[in-house]
Amino acid sequence: MMYTVKQIDEDLDFGCEERPDDAPVMAIVTLVDSSGKEVTVKAEDARLYERNINEGDKVCFDVNNKLEKVE
């Protein structure tokens, strides 16, 4: 299924503790499908930069259930 990236926010919810040093920086990504339904997922911030995924882009999930930009 294809989605449009509606919003990307930094994940700042670490509970009572700080983010562990070895944990990747995560982002909260709000996606919208063709029927207008919103889905929120966590994604590694570095992977979003690596794959050049930005708000407004069309994306889908790859075989590893990671976001992938649709050209």
N, C-alpha and C positions, 0 to 999 in steps of 0.2 A: 504494500500500500504506500502511496505517496502522500507526503505531508508538506505543509508550508511552515517554516520556522517563524513563529509569531514573536517570540521574545527569548532572549538569552540573559540570564542573571547569574551572578556568582553565587555558589552555594556557601552560605555562611553559617549553616546550622550544624554545629559540632556537639550539641548537647552541653554538658557541663564542662567539657574539656576542649582544648585547642586541637586543631588538625594535627595528627601525628606527622612527624618529619618525613616519613617514607610514604605517606599517602599522597596521591596525585591531587592537584587542584581540580575541583569539580565545578560544573556549571549546571544550572537548572534550565532546561530547554522546554519551552512551551510550543507544542506543535498543533496544527489545525489540519484535519483531514478534509476531503472534498465535500463532506456533508456539514462541515462547520463544527464538528465535535473536537474539543480540545483535549490533548493528552500532554502530561508533563513527565519528562524523563530526566535522569541525571546522566551527564556525559563528561568525559575528561576534557578539561578546557584546552589542553595542548592538542588533543585530537581534532577539536573543532578548528583550531588555527591551522593545523597540518592539512586538513581537508578543505580549508577556506569556506567553512560553513558560517553564514551570517544571517541576521534577521531578514526575512523576505525570501530566502532561498528555498528551493524545492529539495526535499531529502527523502530517503527511505532507509530501511534498516538492512545492513549487509548480512551475510551468512553467519557472522559472529554477533549479531544483534547490536551492532554499532551503527551510529548515524553515518550516512554516506550521501554526498551531494549528487543530485541528479542534474545532468547537463542538458 
